[in-house]
């Protein structure tokens, strides 16, 4: 009997998310995201979700959590620049 876990597939999605409004100063911020999932995520589902969440201002950290939870990700890294400060948010299982 082999107790080794079977190799799990890994799908990586790299994308840009543009024009998310900051809730504090209303700046429009662009992000780069890298998301990894053991399951297939339809690109159309990602685009629909992003278009929905863009309707309200969001902090980068909250955007990261929303994507992570919505798509049940194994890993997400979101990076952006706000007021000349680079921010990287990461969540990993």
Secondary structure, DSSP 8 states (H G I E B T S, - for coil): ---S------EEEEEEEEEEE-TTT--EEEEEEEEEESS---HHHHHHHHHHHTTS---HHHHHHHHHHHTT-SEEEEEEEETTEEEEEEEE-
